Amino acid sequence: MKKHLGYCIVLLLLAGSTLSFGQNAYKKGDRVVTAGIGLGGVGGVYGSTTLPAINVGYEVGLEDKISLGGLAGIAGSSQDYGLGGKYSYTYIIIGARGAYHFLENNEKIDAYAGLMLGYNIVSASYSGPSNFNVSASGSYLALGGFVGGRYYFTPQLAGFAELGYGIGLLNLGVTYKLD
């Protein structure tokens, strides 16, 4: 995990040091759709990951530096116990996100940080010997913070990396800017 944290820090430092003069990568009125995979976080809290944290999001630029949007994600894990018993967990998170976009005069890089307020729906089930099966579910409010960056390969398509608390500790994926 420390290695991934180091890569994210280097990415953000590069973002700040490669400023070009021109239009901002993110501005008022922009609408973006994201899809990513999260590493660490809720999907592997108990046992081993069975479904990595898959997430999709939508974001709108309210101002040149402020955006608001939503995120939905799902993850799964399982944990084996002696005598053939196994716990399985599913996590579904739905949340609202707001972000502040730092860079100006850079067409390729969008560096940002923000907060998420979400709702995490957790279900657990146990299956064991002699048909002993049990299931339960619970939900709770989830508050998370994140820092991230996008690199635009074209005016509409970018890759992104985010570090923070939410569906995954490190999220990697793609962003598409709608016209």
N, C-alpha and C positions, 0 to 999 in steps of 0.2 A: 504494500500500500504506500510505503514511503517513496518507492520508485515512481508510482503514478502521481503522487503529490508533487514530486520534483519536476516531472514532465509538464504538469499544469502550470506550475510557477514559471518555468522557462517559457511556455507558450504565452503567458500573460506579459512577461518581460519583453519578449520579442514584439508582441502587439504594441506595446508602448514605445518601442525604439524604432519601429519601421513606419513612422508617420509619413504620409505623402500629402501633398496639398491638392485638395479637390473636394468632392462631395463626401458627406458622411456615409458610412456603410448602413447606419440605421437612423431613421428620421421620422418625424411626425407623419402619421398616415400609413406607414408601412404595416403590412399584414404578413406574418410568417407562420408557417406550419413546420413543426419539428417531429422527428421520430428518432428514438434513441434506445440504447441498451445500457443499463446501469450495472455497475460492479460494486459488490459490497452492499451494505444497507439492509433494508428489511427482508430482502429475499434470501438471506443466508444467516439470519439471526439464530435460528435453531437448526442444527444439523447441516446438511449440505444442500446447495442450490439445485433444485430440479427444474426451475424455469427462471432464467435470468430476468432481471427487472426490465420489462419492455414498456416504453412510455411514448405517448404522443402528446403534442401540445399545440396551442394556437396563441398568438400574441399580436397585439395592436399597438402601434406607436401613438400614444396620446399627445406627446410633445417630442421634440427632437431627442431628448435624453431620458424620457420616462415611457415605459411600456406596461401594459396590463394584459393578462391572458389567463389561460387555464391549462391544466395538465391532468392526464389520466394515465395510470399505469397498473401493471399486474406483475406479480412475482410469486415464486413458490419455493418451498424447501421441504425436506423430510429428514427424519432422524430415526435410526434403527435402535431398538432395544432388545435385550436378550430374550430368548425363547420365541423368536419369530415375530415380536411386536414391532409396529412401526407407526410413528406419528407423521402426518402430512399437514402442511400449512399452506394456505393461500392468502396473499395480501393484495388488496385492490385499493388504490389510493386515487382520490379525485380532489383537485385543489385549484385555488386561484393563486396566481403569481404576479408580482410586480417587480420591475427591474429598473435600475438606473444605468444608462449607457455612458461610458466614460470618454471614449475617444472622439475627437473632432478632426475634420480634414483628412479622413482615411477612408478610401473607397472599398478596401479589401477586408479590414479587420474591425470587428465589433466586440469590444470588451465590456462586460457588464457584471453587476452584482444585484442581488435582490432577496426578497422574502417570499415564502409560500405558506398559505394557510390552507390546510386540507383536511380530509376526512379519510381515515384508514379503516377499511373493513377487513377483518381478519377471521378466517375460519380454520379450524383444526379438526382433524379426525384421527382416530386410533383404530388400527386393525391388528388383531392378535390371534393367538391360537384358540381353538374351540369356538370360533365365530364370535369372539368377544369384540364387538365394534362399538365405538363411541364417537360422537362428533359434538362440536361446540363452535360458537362464533361470538365475536365481540367487535366493537368499533370504538374509535377514539379520535379526537382532534389531533392533527399533526401540524406542528409549526416547524418550518425549516428555512435555512438560509443557504444561499448559493453564490458562487462566483464562477464566471465562465467567459468563453470567447468563441467567436465564430470567424472563420476565414472563408471569404467569398471567392470561389473559383470562377464563377460567372456572376453577372449582376443579380441572378435569381437563386443560385445554388451555393450552399456553404456547408462546411463540416463544422461541428461544434464539440467542445469539451466543457463540462461543468463539474465542479467540485463542491460538495455540500451535503446537507441532509434532506432527504426526500425519499424517493423510491430507490435510489442508489446513491452511494457515496461519490462515485465517479461515473458520470454519464457521458457517453460518446454517441454521436449520431450525425444526422444530416438536417439541414434547414432549407426550406424552399420559400422564397419570397413571392407572394401572390401579386399580380399586376393590379 
